[in-house]
Amino acid sequence: MNTMTNFKLLFSDYFKIDQSVVNNYGALNICLAADMPLFIDPFLLFASDDEEYQKLHRSLINHILILKEIAIKDEENAVNNGIFRFPEIKQNWLGLSKFGNSGRGLGKDFAKKIIRSFNGFYNSFGEEQISAETHIEKLTILNPGIGSDFISDFTTNLILDYLLEYTQTFALKNLSKDQIREFSINSVFDEKFNRWMPKKYTLPYLYLEDRGDFIILTPLDILTKDEAAINNSEFYSNFLSVANSIKNMDLRNSINTYFRSQLPKKPTVKDKTAAVNKTVIKFPEIIDYYIKSKEDNKENVSKLTKERIENLTSEFIIALTSLGDALIKKSDFYKILPTTTYEESLKRVHFLKDVIENNDVYKTFYKDGIAIAKEEVIQRIFRLTWYATPFDVNSEVNNGRGPADYKVSYGADDSTIVEFKLGKSSSLTRNLQFQTDIYKKASKSTNDIKVILCYTVGEIKNVEKTLQKLQLLNQENIIIIDASPKKSASVVK
């Protein structure tokens, strides 16, 4: 089926219901073109007054303790046990993928790391005396191999039955029969046999597509952006303040004395990180004090998370949908015939430039007169320009030299790298000099295009000066987009 005729980005648009229906239900109005950069945070389950959420949090801990028991009992063979594998649940359209909704999930590498952790530093996981409860996020502290992807994928897998029931309830009440279908999904864990069992649900699905997949809705009040409330980077940043907040004076003094003893006279950031690592290994209870500080402040954590999510979703959704509508109504974006990837990419960038500069689409990048769109939003918006295309378009392609924004391919011998930057970016000069060339060589691409979005006339002038200095001014493959506020035609004389 041709998806061009069904250009509907938001769940509510696709299913022909008012956005307020989704909002009033408390669910995220997901984008069905690309993942939204949000994650389920288990701490929000713990911090909630909702008994069902609290029950879900306890079930998470119970499951991870089952994994711990298996890991310790049979460390050598546990890595091959399927119970340690957690696929990415792509149907909730959450995560880091800018193009589509596919992710990696947690496979054998994760299994090795978690098994090693339970048989080493985290051998006492689940036996905490300082924090009120055990938190799975604890496993990310001092453990670079287990990060936010673990928290997100693990939590989503463990509460999958709840999310499916949540979605089913909404679907049966608000959607028509042709928009829902029964699916059998492995979502219930059988503790007797240590395996996931199937259960049937009636769910919304991509009914306008051939063999359309099912869709999962997620409550807004359990979502977070970037990092979970309990996270490794914050622990390192707040290490000294956590140590100094410990009421046990002997322990507090011991931690501070030992930490200072591990530092050279003029410590670098690397030295401080190494000192924290050594101190935590000697005094592991400091992690529990950090977690306790989060527990004691759970109301504020939940409030701040809610505000961040509301800001991100409103900005992201407004920008995507407004631009999508403009591309459909005011341009021939989706009528472009296949040529080379370079010509195709260049045409689409110029179309993007035209609708932003000349059709008031620049307004989608502002809220209350303030520029809101970051590079991430611009990159995701560019994905819309490839809706229903025969070309292979991949975001954040990493071929050994770091991720490029997009690689557009048509067969093995025709590919183009497209990079996006904001005009105010401090790394713009370096990027223009080296970055795309590096990506191009690593990906064996023969072409590259650089797109620079500017919010002010001053930014445009600075970018032009930089291009002139680098002898790149007026190059065909470097496109500046002017997203500065424009005066209304009625007042321009």
N, C-alpha and C positions, 0 to 999 in steps of 0.2 A: 504494500500500500504506500502511496506517495505521501510522505510526512509533510511536504511543503504545504499541502492544503489544510494541514492540521497543526499550524504553528501556534501551539499553546505551551507556554513555558511553565506556568504555575499549576499546581495540582487543581486549584479551584477553577482556573480557566479551562483546563483539559476536561474536567468533569462537569463543566457548565453549571457551577454553583457559585453563589456569592462568597467572596472572601470572608465575610463576617461569620458564615456558617462554620468554617474551619477555625477561625479565631475564637469564636465562642465555645467551641469544643475544647480549646486549649492546645490544639496541635499546631505544629510548624507547617506553614503553607509551603511545601517543598517545591524546588525548581526541578522540572523533569528533563532539563537539558544538560545539567551538570551538577555535581555534588555541591552542597553548601558547606562552607568550611566550619562546621560545628561538630561537637562530639557529646556523647552521653557521659556525664560526670557522676560516678557512683557516690561521691560525697553529698551531692544534692539529694540522693535517695535517703542517705543517713540523716541529713539535716532537716528533712521535711517533717511536717506534722501529720502527714498522710500515713496512716498505719500500713496501707498496702505498699507504699514506697519503702517504709522501714522493713517490712517483711521481705521485699525484694533484695534489700541490702544484706540482710542476714543470710539469704539463700546464696548470694554471691560468695560470702565468706565461707559458708559451709562447703561450697563446691571447690573453692581453692584449697581448703583443708583436705578434701578428698585427694586432690592432686598431690598435695604435700605428702600424704601418707603413702601413696603409690611411689612417688619419687624417692622416698627414703627407704622403703621396703625393697625396691628393686631398681636401684640407680642405673645399673648397666643396661637393662632392657627397657626401661621406662620410656626412653626416647622414641621407641617404635610403637608405643601405645597410642592409638588414635585419640584417646581422651585428651591428649595434650595438643591437639590440632584444632584451631578455631578459624573457620573461613570468615572472610569479610562479608558482612550482610549488606550487599550493595543495594538492596531494594528500599532502604530507608533514605537513599540519596544524601547521605552525610559523609563528609571526609575531605580529602585533599585533592581528589581528581578534578581538574578543571574541564576535562572533556569526557562526558559520559559519567559513569558511576562505578567503574571497576577498580578494585583494590587488591592487595596481596593477601591480607589476612595473616594469621599466625601459624606457621608451619614448623618444620623440623628445627630450624635455627632457634626459634622461640622455645621449643621443647627442651633443647639442650641447655639454654640459659636458665630457664626456670627450675629445671631439675638440679643444675649445679648450685643455684641459689639456695634451694631448700636443704641441700646437703652441705652447705657452707655457712655464709654469714647469716642467712635467714632461717637457720635451723629452728629457732624459737618462735617463728611466725605463728600467731594464733594464741600465744601464751602471754600477751601483754598485760601489764599491771598498772601502767601509768595512764594510757589513754582509755576512754570509756569503752571503746569497741576496737576490733581489728579492722583495718582498712587495706584493701588490695593495693591501693596506690603506694603503700609503704614499700612495695617491691620495686618501685621505680627509683627510690632514693639510693644513691651510691651504686646504681646498677645501670650503666649507660646502654646496656643491651635490651632493656625493657623500658619502653617509654609510653607516650600518650596513645600510640597505635595499639599497644597491648591493652591499656585501660579501656579504650573505645571498643575494640573488637571483642575483648573478653566480656565486657559488661553487656554489650548488645546480644551476644550469643546466649548469655545466661538469663537474660530477661526477655528473650525472644517470644516466648509464649504470651507473656503479658502484653508486649507490643502488638502481636498479631490479634489478640482478643480486643485490644483497644481499637485497632484499625477496623476489625470486623464489626464492632458495635457501631462505629461511625458509618461504615459502608451500608449496613442493613437499614439504617435510619435515613440516610441522606442521598443515596445513589440509586439510580434506576437498575433494573435487572440486567440490561445489556452492558452495564459498566462494571459488574461484579461477577466473580466466578469462584468455584470451589478449588482449593489447592491443598495438597497433602505435603506437610513440611515437617522435617525432623526438628522438633522444638521442645520436647519434654525429656528430661534426663531420668533414666531408670537407675537408681542407686544400687539395686540388687544385681543388675547385669553390667553396670558401668558403661552404658551406651545410650545414645540419643534415639528416641522413638518418634514415629510420625504422628501427627494430629491434623485433622482437617479443619480448614477455615474458609469462610466466604469473604473474599477480599477484592478491593478495587484492583484493576489491572489495566495495562496499556491497550485498551480495547480497540483503538484506532489503528493499531499496528498488527502485522502478521505475527502470530505466536507471541503476543504481548505478555511481558512478565508481570507478576504481582507487585503491589506497592505497599510499603509500610509507613504509617504515620507515627510521629514521635511527639510526646508531650513537650511543650516549650520549657516547662519548669524543671526539666532534668537535663537540659542542654547547656553546654559551655562553649567558649571559643578559645582556641590556641592551646591552653593548658588546663589540666584538672586543678581543682582547688588545692590539692596536695600534690606538689610536683618537685622534681629534682632541682631545677634551676632556682626556684624560690628558696628552697632549703639552703643551698649554698650561699645565696645572697643574704639570707637572714640568720646565718649560722651563729654569729656573735650575739645578736639580740636574743635568740632562743636560749643560748647558753647562759646569758646574764639574767634571764627571767626565771631560771630554776631556783626554787625556794630553798632547796637543800644546799646550805652554804658550803659544806665540805665538797659536795659533788661539783658545785658551780666553780669553786676555786680550783679544784683538780683539773677540770676540763679546760679552763682558761690558761692555767699554768702549763699544761701539756701542749696545748695549741701553740702558745708563744714559743715554747721550746723547739718546735718544729720549723720555725720561721728563720730565715737568714736575716741579716741586719737591714737589707733593703729588698724586701720580698716583692716579687712580680706576681701577677694574677695567677700564673701557673704554680708558683710557690705556695700561695694561699690555698689553692685548690688541693694541692698535695697534702698540706697541713690539715685541712678539713678531713680529707680521706683517712689519714692516719689517726686523727682524734676520734672519728666516728667508729673506727674499728676497735679502738681501745675502750671507748665509752658509747656503745651502741644505743643505750637508753636515750641519748639525745634526740634520736629520730622520733621516739615516742613522745618526748616533750614537745617537739615541733608539731606533731599530729594533734596533741592535746590542745595546743594553742589554737589550732583550727577548729577543733570541737567546741572550745569555749567561746569562739567567735562565729559560730555557724550561721546565726541570723544575718550578720553583716555580709558574710561570704555569699549567702544566697541572694541577698538584695543586690549586691554589686554585679553578680553574675547575670541576674535578670535584666539589669539596666544595659549591660554590654550586649546581651543577646537581642534585646528590643532595638537598640541602635543599629546593630549590624544587619538584622533581617529587614528593617525598614529601608535602610540605605541600599542594600544589595538588591532587594526585590524591586524597588522603585527604579533603580538604574537599569536593571535587566529588562523589565517589562516595558518601560518607556522606550528604550532603544529598540527592542524587538518590534514594537508596534510601528515605530518610525521606519524601520528597515522594510517592513512589509508594505506600508502605505506610500512611502515617499521615494523609493528607489527600486532598481531592478536587481537587487542583491541575489535573489534566488532564481534569476533567469540567465545567469552567466553560463555560457557553454564551456565545456572542458577545453583547456589549452595546455600550456606547460604550467608546472607548479609555481614558477616565478611570476609568469604573467597573471595567473589566477590570483595569487596572493597579493600582487601589486594592485590589481583591480579592486579587490575587496578592501584593502587598506584605504584606497582612494575613495571608495564609496563610503567607508566609515568616516573619513575626513570630511566628505561633503555633507553628510547628514548631521554631523556634529556642528560644523561651522555654519551651514546655510539653512538648516531646518530646525533650529532651536533645540536640537538634541543635547547641546552643551548643558542645558538646564538639568538634565538627569544626573549630572555630576555635582550638583549643589543642593544644600539643605539650609534654608534660612540665610542664604547669601554666602555660605561657607563651603569651600570645596571639600568634598567628602571621599571621592573615589581614590583608592590606592592602586598601585600597580596590579594587585591581585584582581580587583574588580575589572580593570581595563582588560586584563588577560582573559577573564571569563566572558566578558562582553564580546571579545573577538571571536569566541567560540560560536556565537550566534550567526556570524557571517558565513559559517560553513554548514549551516543547517541543510540537510538533504543534498549532500555532495558526493560525487563518485571518488573524490580524493581521500586519501588516508591522512587524517590530521590527528597528531598526537601531541599532548601537552606535557611539559616538564620531561622531555626526553633526556635520559641520562646515559651517555655512552662513554663514561669514564672521566669526563672533565667537568662534571657538574651539570645540572639540568638547564636546558634551554626552554624558553616559553612554549614555542610550537615548532614542530617539524612537519611540513606538508609534503606528502609523497604521492607519486603516481608511478608505480612500478619500481624496479630496482635502481634505475639510472636517472631518475628525475626527482629531486627533492630540494626544498627550500627551508631555511631556518628563518623564523620571524621572532624578533625580540622586541619587548615593550619596556619603555622607561618613562618616568615622569620628568618633566623639564627641570624640576627643582632637585632631582636626585643628586646626592653628593658623589655618587659613583658613575655619573653619566660619562665624564671624559674618559675614564678608564674603560668603561664598557664600549664606548665607540672605538677606542684604540685596539682593544684586544679580544673582548669577550666573544663576540659572534664569530670571529675568525677561528677561535679555539673550538667552539661548538661545531662549526662548519667542517673543520678538519676531522674532528672526532666522529662526526656522523657521516662523513664522506659526502656532504651536501655540496652542490656546485654553486648555490646562490644563497644570499641572505638579504633580509629586509629589516631595517631598524625603524621603529615607530616611537615618536617622542610626543607625549601629551603635555601641553602647557596650559596653566590656569591663568596666567597674566601676560600682558604685553612685555613686561620686564623679563619674564622667563624666556619668552620667544627670542628676545634680543640676546640674552646670555647664551642660549643654545646656538644661535647663529654665529656668535663670536667664537664659541668653542669649535664649531664646524669649520669656520674659516681658518682658525689656528691649526687645525688638523688637516687642512686642505681637503675637506669633505663637503664644503658648501655646494648646494645645487646638485648633489648626487641623486640620481633617480631612486636609489634604494633606501634613502633616508628621508622619512616623511615626518614633518612637524604638523601636529594637529592643534589648532587654536581653540581651546575650550574656555577662553576668557569670556566673561559676561558681555553680551551684545546689547546695544541700544535698540529699542523698538523701531521698526521701520517708520512708524507714524511720527517719531520725534527726530528722525535723521533728516537733515535738510541738505 
